[in-house]
Structures are given as C-alpha cells and as structure tokens.
Amino acid sequence: MPFWDLQKQLGIDVDSWLLRQSMPQPHRRAALCHAFEREWVECGHGLGQTRARRECQPEYEDFMECMHRAKL
C-alpha cells in the first residue's frame, strides 16, 4: 500500500525473495549481480508482464548469466 507500509508494521517481508541482489547485504556492499538485476527491474517497471518478458529478455538473460555463471 502506498500510504501505509503494512509489511514493516507487521514485521513481515513477503516480497524480498523476488529481488535477491537488492536485499540489504552484509557490510553494506552491493552484491555481484546487483547492477544486472537493477537493469532488468527498471526495464520491466511499468510494463505488463507479457510485454516485459518480450522486451526485457536481454536484460533478464544477462542477469541469469551473472547469477549462474553459465557462459564463463
């Protein structure tokens, strides 16, 4: 909800598992793939799910490559 931060008031965190790299990190250092995840989220923000999957595929592939280190 935009006016009440209900999750913080209740002490629950339902959607933190969606963004792995954007969560608070120990020692306050950005995670390795944070930049790729941020590009993917910014690309898909405001688009519908179907359109975001089609238009943000390169960003998602870069993020998954960084996470799984498939092409190293």
A tleap script that builds the chain and sets N, CA, C and O, in Angstrom:
source leaprc.protein.ff14SB
mol = sequence {
  NMET PRO PHE TRP ASP LEU GLN LYS GLN LEU
  GLY ILE ASP VAL ASP SER TRP LEU LEU ARG
  GLN SER MET PRO GLN PRO HIE ARG ARG ALA
  ALA LEU CYS HIE ALA PHE GLU ARG GLU TRP
  VAL GLU CYS GLY HIE GLY LEU GLY GLN THR
  ARG ALA ARG ARG GLU CYS GLN PRO GLU TYR
  GLU ASP PHE MET GLU CYS MET HIE ARG ALA
  LYS CLEU
}
set mol.1.N position { 0.843 -1.187 0.000 }
set mol.1.CA position { 0.000 0.000 0.000 }
set mol.1.C position { 0.880 1.239 0.000 }
set mol.1.O position { 1.881 1.285 0.715 }
set mol.2.N position { 0.532 2.221 -0.772 }
set mol.2.CA position { 1.408 3.379 -0.871 }
set mol.2.C position { 1.403 4.271 0.366 }
set mol.2.O position { 2.410 4.922 0.645 }
set mol.3.N position { 0.303 4.322 1.117 }
set mol.3.CA position { 0.237 5.240 2.239 }
set mol.3.C position { 0.679 4.599 3.549 }
set mol.3.O position { 1.234 5.275 4.415 }
set mol.4.N position { 0.442 3.324 3.695 }
set mol.4.CA position { 0.853 2.621 4.909 }
set mol.4.C position { 1.840 1.542 4.534 }
set mol.4.O position { 1.599 0.762 3.612 }
set mol.5.N position { 2.938 1.496 5.235 }
set mol.5.CA position { 3.903 0.432 4.995 }
set mol.5.C position { 3.527 -0.731 5.896 }
set mol.5.O position { 4.122 -0.945 6.952 }
set mol.6.N position { 2.526 -1.473 5.452 }
set mol.6.CA position { 1.923 -2.517 6.266 }
set mol.6.C position { 2.895 -3.645 6.557 }
set mol.6.O position { 2.874 -4.206 7.653 }
set mol.7.N position { 3.744 -3.989 5.605 }
set mol.7.CA position { 4.683 -5.081 5.833 }
set mol.7.C position { 5.649 -4.762 6.969 }
set mol.7.O position { 5.926 -5.619 7.809 }
set mol.8.N position { 6.160 -3.538 6.998 }
set mol.8.CA position { 7.081 -3.168 8.079 }
set mol.8.C position { 6.369 -3.089 9.419 }
set mol.8.O position { 6.938 -3.457 10.447 }
set mol.9.N position { 5.131 -2.613 9.417 }
set mol.9.CA position { 4.381 -2.510 10.671 }
set mol.9.C position { 4.093 -3.885 11.259 }
set mol.9.O position { 4.126 -4.065 12.476 }
set mol.10.N position { 3.812 -4.853 10.393 }
set mol.10.CA position { 3.516 -6.196 10.868 }
set mol.10.C position { 4.764 -7.053 11.055 }
set mol.10.O position { 4.697 -8.136 11.637 }
set mol.11.N position { 5.888 -6.573 10.568 }
set mol.11.CA position { 7.136 -7.306 10.726 }
set mol.11.C position { 7.277 -8.487 9.783 }
set mol.11.O position { 7.985 -9.446 10.091 }
set mol.12.N position { 6.610 -8.428 8.636 }
set mol.12.CA position { 6.732 -9.496 7.658 }
set mol.12.C position { 7.389 -8.947 6.401 }
set mol.12.O position { 7.355 -7.745 6.136 }
set mol.13.N position { 7.976 -9.837 5.645 }
set mol.13.CA position { 8.622 -9.428 4.407 }
set mol.13.C position { 8.256 -10.442 3.335 }
set mol.13.O position { 8.944 -11.447 3.158 }
set mol.14.N position { 7.175 -10.174 2.626 }
set mol.14.CA position { 6.615 -11.130 1.686 }
set mol.14.C position { 7.365 -11.150 0.369 }
set mol.14.O position { 7.545 -12.217 -0.217 }
set mol.15.N position { 7.806 -10.005 -0.108 }
set mol.15.CA position { 8.347 -9.933 -1.462 }
set mol.15.C position { 9.857 -9.796 -1.531 }
set mol.15.O position { 10.371 -9.492 -2.608 }
set mol.16.N position { 10.592 -9.997 -0.463 }
set mol.16.CA position { 12.042 -9.856 -0.534 }
set mol.16.C position { 12.691 -10.965 -1.345 }
set mol.16.O position { 13.776 -10.768 -1.893 }
set mol.17.N position { 12.054 -12.124 -1.435 }
set mol.17.CA position { 12.634 -13.223 -2.207 }
set mol.17.C position { 12.608 -12.936 -3.703 }
set mol.17.O position { 13.311 -13.597 -4.468 }
set mol.18.N position { 11.807 -11.957 -4.135 }
set mol.18.CA position { 11.748 -11.637 -5.554 }
set mol.18.C position { 13.038 -10.993 -6.048 }
set mol.18.O position { 13.480 -11.255 -7.167 }
set mol.19.N position { 13.631 -10.164 -5.224 }
set mol.19.CA position { 14.832 -9.434 -5.613 }
set mol.19.C position { 15.991 -9.902 -4.745 }
set mol.19.O position { 16.189 -9.395 -3.640 }
set mol.20.N position { 16.732 -10.837 -5.228 }
set mol.20.CA position { 17.801 -11.440 -4.434 }
set mol.20.C position { 18.939 -10.477 -4.158 }
set mol.20.O position { 19.406 -10.366 -3.025 }
set mol.21.N position { 19.381 -9.785 -5.183 }
set mol.21.CA position { 20.559 -8.954 -5.050 }
set mol.21.C position { 20.264 -7.596 -4.418 }
set mol.21.O position { 21.176 -6.941 -3.912 }
set mol.22.N position { 19.014 -7.169 -4.439 }
set mol.22.CA position { 18.674 -5.847 -3.929 }
set mol.22.C position { 18.396 -5.834 -2.437 }
set mol.22.O position { 18.172 -4.774 -1.853 }
set mol.23.N position { 18.408 -6.990 -1.826 }
set mol.23.CA position { 18.160 -7.065 -0.384 }
set mol.23.C position { 19.344 -6.439 0.360 }
set mol.23.O position { 20.435 -6.347 -0.202 }
set mol.24.N position { 19.154 -6.011 1.598 }
set mol.24.CA position { 20.276 -5.478 2.364 }
set mol.24.C position { 21.383 -6.521 2.490 }
set mol.24.O position { 21.133 -7.661 2.880 }
set mol.25.N position { 22.586 -6.127 2.162 }
set mol.25.CA position { 23.720 -7.039 2.161 }
set mol.25.C position { 24.582 -6.811 3.400 }
set mol.25.O position { 24.624 -5.706 3.941 }
set mol.26.N position { 25.261 -7.852 3.840 }
set mol.26.CA position { 26.184 -7.658 4.957 }
set mol.26.C position { 27.318 -6.723 4.551 }
set mol.26.O position { 27.747 -6.723 3.397 }
set mol.27.N position { 27.783 -5.957 5.465 }
set mol.27.CA position { 28.863 -4.982 5.262 }
set mol.27.C position { 28.481 -3.877 4.286 }
set mol.27.O position { 29.348 -3.122 3.845 }
set mol.28.N position { 27.194 -3.767 3.939 }
set mol.28.CA position { 26.659 -2.703 3.103 }
set mol.28.C position { 27.361 -2.572 1.752 }
set mol.28.O position { 27.507 -1.464 1.236 }
set mol.29.N position { 27.793 -3.684 1.179 }
set mol.29.CA position { 28.403 -3.686 -0.141 }
set mol.29.C position { 27.421 -4.283 -1.126 }
set mol.29.O position { 26.727 -5.247 -0.803 }
set mol.30.N position { 27.353 -3.727 -2.315 }
set mol.30.CA position { 26.432 -4.224 -3.328 }
set mol.30.C position { 26.831 -5.634 -3.746 }
set mol.30.O position { 28.015 -5.965 -3.811 }
set mol.31.N position { 25.842 -6.443 -4.024 }
set mol.31.CA position { 26.091 -7.811 -4.454 }
set mol.31.C position { 26.679 -7.819 -5.858 }
set mol.31.O position { 26.642 -6.811 -6.564 }
set mol.32.N position { 27.210 -8.944 -6.245 }
set mol.32.CA position { 27.919 -9.068 -7.509 }
set mol.32.C position { 27.024 -8.764 -8.712 }
set mol.32.O position { 27.444 -8.057 -9.629 }
set mol.33.N position { 25.816 -9.283 -8.719 }
set mol.33.CA position { 24.920 -9.136 -9.875 }
set mol.33.C position { 23.867 -8.051 -9.661 }
set mol.33.O position { 22.858 -8.023 -10.365 }
set mol.34.N position { 24.087 -7.183 -8.721 }
set mol.34.CA position { 23.102 -6.149 -8.402 }
set mol.34.C position { 22.800 -5.251 -9.603 }
set mol.34.O position { 21.645 -4.900 -9.841 }
set mol.35.N position { 23.818 -4.888 -10.346 }
set mol.35.CA position { 23.617 -3.983 -11.486 }
set mol.35.C position { 22.753 -4.636 -12.568 }
set mol.35.O position { 21.907 -3.974 -13.169 }
set mol.36.N position { 22.964 -5.921 -12.813 }
set mol.36.CA position { 22.165 -6.618 -13.823 }
set mol.36.C position { 20.714 -6.749 -13.376 }
set mol.36.O position { 19.792 -6.582 -14.174 }
set mol.37.N position { 20.521 -7.049 -12.096 }
set mol.37.CA position { 19.155 -7.153 -11.592 }
set mol.37.C position { 18.451 -5.805 -11.652 }
set mol.37.O position { 17.269 -5.727 -11.986 }
set mol.38.N position { 19.170 -4.766 -11.332 }
set mol.38.CA position { 18.582 -3.428 -11.359 }
set mol.38.C position { 18.160 -3.034 -12.777 }
set mol.38.O position { 17.091 -2.455 -12.966 }
set mol.39.N position { 18.993 -3.345 -13.769 }
set mol.39.CA position { 18.636 -3.056 -15.161 }
set mol.39.C position { 17.382 -3.816 -15.571 }
set mol.39.O position { 16.508 -3.268 -16.243 }
set mol.40.N position { 17.296 -5.081 -15.163 }
set mol.40.CA position { 16.136 -5.902 -15.507 }
set mol.40.C position { 14.863 -5.362 -14.869 }
set mol.40.O position { 13.822 -5.294 -15.522 }
set mol.41.N position { 14.940 -4.977 -13.596 }
set mol.41.CA position { 13.771 -4.447 -12.892 }
set mol.41.C position { 13.357 -3.103 -13.480 }
set mol.41.O position { 12.166 -2.854 -13.670 }
set mol.42.N position { 14.325 -2.233 -13.770 }
set mol.42.CA position { 13.999 -0.931 -14.355 }
set mol.42.C position { 13.399 -1.084 -15.747 }
set mol.42.O position { 12.528 -0.305 -16.136 }
set mol.43.N position { 13.855 -2.075 -16.493 }
set mol.43.CA position { 13.295 -2.298 -17.836 }
set mol.43.C position { 11.840 -2.731 -17.737 }
set mol.43.O position { 11.004 -2.245 -18.499 }
set mol.44.N position { 11.524 -3.623 -16.827 }
set mol.44.CA position { 10.174 -4.155 -16.727 }
set mol.44.C position { 9.211 -3.312 -15.931 }
set mol.44.O position { 8.011 -3.583 -15.927 }
set mol.45.N position { 9.711 -2.290 -15.253 }
set mol.45.CA position { 8.846 -1.457 -14.416 }
set mol.45.C position { 7.859 -0.695 -15.285 }
set mol.45.O position { 8.252 0.003 -16.220 }
set mol.46.N position { 6.598 -0.829 -14.979 }
set mol.46.CA position { 5.566 -0.098 -15.683 }
set mol.46.C position { 5.035 -0.795 -16.922 }
set mol.46.O position { 4.054 -0.340 -17.512 }
set mol.47.N position { 5.662 -1.887 -17.325 }
set mol.47.CA position { 5.175 -2.652 -18.465 }
set mol.47.C position { 4.318 -3.793 -17.946 }
set mol.47.O position { 4.423 -4.178 -16.781 }
set mol.48.N position { 3.498 -4.314 -18.781 }
set mol.48.CA position { 2.752 -5.502 -18.408 }
set mol.48.C position { 3.668 -6.720 -18.417 }
set mol.48.O position { 4.769 -6.666 -18.965 }
set mol.49.N position { 3.218 -7.812 -17.815 }
set mol.49.CA position { 4.057 -8.995 -17.715 }
set mol.49.C position { 4.423 -9.554 -19.085 }
set mol.49.O position { 5.578 -9.907 -19.324 }
set mol.50.N position { 3.457 -9.635 -19.977 }
set mol.50.CA position { 3.720 -10.191 -21.307 }
set mol.50.C position { 4.685 -9.320 -22.088 }
set mol.50.O position { 5.622 -9.825 -22.708 }
set mol.51.N position { 4.464 -8.029 -22.061 }
set mol.51.CA position { 5.332 -7.106 -22.798 }
set mol.51.C position { 6.727 -7.046 -22.179 }
set mol.51.O position { 7.719 -6.953 -22.902 }
set mol.52.N position { 6.812 -7.098 -20.853 }
set mol.52.CA position { 8.106 -7.053 -20.179 }
set mol.52.C position { 8.928 -8.298 -20.499 }
set mol.52.O position { 10.143 -8.205 -20.672 }
set mol.53.N position { 8.287 -9.455 -20.578 }
set mol.53.CA position { 9.031 -10.675 -20.924 }
set mol.53.C position { 9.631 -10.573 -22.316 }
set mol.53.O position { 10.748 -11.033 -22.553 }
set mol.54.N position { 8.902 -9.981 -23.219 }
set mol.54.CA position { 9.368 -9.872 -24.601 }
set mol.54.C position { 10.450 -8.796 -24.736 }
set mol.54.O position { 11.472 -9.034 -25.380 }
set mol.55.N position { 10.247 -7.643 -24.152 }
set mol.55.CA position { 11.156 -6.510 -24.354 }
set mol.55.C position { 12.376 -6.535 -23.438 }
set mol.55.O position { 13.404 -5.944 -23.768 }
set mol.56.N position { 12.280 -7.196 -22.318 }
set mol.56.CA position { 13.387 -7.189 -21.352 }
set mol.56.C position { 14.150 -8.506 -21.325 }
set mol.56.O position { 14.878 -8.784 -20.372 }
set mol.57.N position { 13.989 -9.307 -22.354 }
set mol.57.CA position { 14.667 -10.600 -22.413 }
set mol.57.C position { 16.192 -10.469 -22.367 }
set mol.57.O position { 16.830 -11.249 -21.660 }
set mol.58.N position { 16.809 -9.521 -23.083 }
set mol.58.CA position { 18.283 -9.406 -22.985 }
set mol.58.C position { 18.768 -9.079 -21.572 }
set mol.58.O position { 19.778 -9.625 -21.127 }
set mol.59.N position { 18.064 -8.197 -20.863 }
set mol.59.CA position { 18.457 -7.863 -19.500 }
set mol.59.C position { 18.303 -9.065 -18.574 }
set mol.59.O position { 19.145 -9.305 -17.709 }
set mol.60.N position { 17.223 -9.814 -18.764 }
set mol.60.CA position { 16.998 -10.999 -17.938 }
set mol.60.C position { 18.066 -12.056 -18.202 }
set mol.60.O position { 18.547 -12.694 -17.266 }
set mol.61.N position { 18.442 -12.248 -19.468 }
set mol.61.CA position { 19.479 -13.220 -19.794 }
set mol.61.C position { 20.821 -12.818 -19.191 }
set mol.61.O position { 21.555 -13.675 -18.700 }
set mol.62.N position { 21.153 -11.525 -19.222 }
set mol.62.CA position { 22.387 -11.056 -18.594 }
set mol.62.C position { 22.372 -11.311 -17.095 }
set mol.62.O position { 23.377 -11.730 -16.521 }
set mol.63.N position { 21.238 -11.060 -16.465 }
set mol.63.CA position { 21.115 -11.277 -15.024 }
set mol.63.C position { 21.268 -12.759 -14.684 }
set mol.63.O position { 21.981 -13.104 -13.742 }
set mol.64.N position { 20.610 -13.631 -15.434 }
set mol.64.CA position { 20.710 -15.073 -15.169 }
set mol.64.C position { 22.113 -15.596 -15.456 }
set mol.64.O position { 22.593 -16.495 -14.767 }
set mol.65.N position { 22.769 -15.041 -16.465 }
set mol.65.CA position { 24.148 -15.428 -16.743 }
set mol.65.C position { 25.057 -15.059 -15.578 }
set mol.65.O position { 25.937 -15.831 -15.198 }
set mol.66.N position { 24.840 -13.888 -15.022 }
set mol.66.CA position { 25.640 -13.460 -13.880 }
set mol.66.C position { 25.347 -14.326 -12.652 }
set mol.66.O position { 26.265 -14.689 -11.916 }
set mol.67.N position { 24.085 -14.655 -12.433 }
set mol.67.CA position { 23.708 -15.458 -11.265 }
set mol.67.C position { 24.255 -16.884 -11.358 }
set mol.67.O position { 24.771 -17.416 -10.375 }
set mol.68.N position { 24.145 -17.494 -12.522 }
set mol.68.CA position { 24.515 -18.903 -12.660 }
set mol.68.C position { 25.912 -19.106 -13.259 }
set mol.68.O position { 26.429 -20.223 -13.284 }
set mol.69.N position { 26.505 -18.031 -13.732 }
set mol.69.CA position { 27.837 -18.066 -14.332 }
set mol.69.C position { 27.942 -19.146 -15.412 }
set mol.69.O position { 28.871 -19.953 -15.423 }
set mol.70.N position { 26.963 -19.135 -16.318 }
set mol.70.CA position { 26.853 -20.177 -17.325 }
set mol.70.C position { 27.850 -19.990 -18.479 }
set mol.70.O position { 28.338 -20.981 -19.023 }
set mol.71.N position { 28.155 -18.771 -18.856 }
set mol.71.CA position { 28.977 -18.550 -20.044 }
set mol.71.C position { 30.431 -18.219 -19.719 }
set mol.71.O position { 31.174 -17.806 -20.609 }
set mol.72.N position { 30.843 -18.385 -18.501 }
set mol.72.CA position { 32.226 -18.051 -18.159 }
set mol.72.C position { 33.187 -19.008 -18.786 }
set mol.72.O position { 34.397 -18.876 -18.604 }
savepdb mol mol.pdb
quit
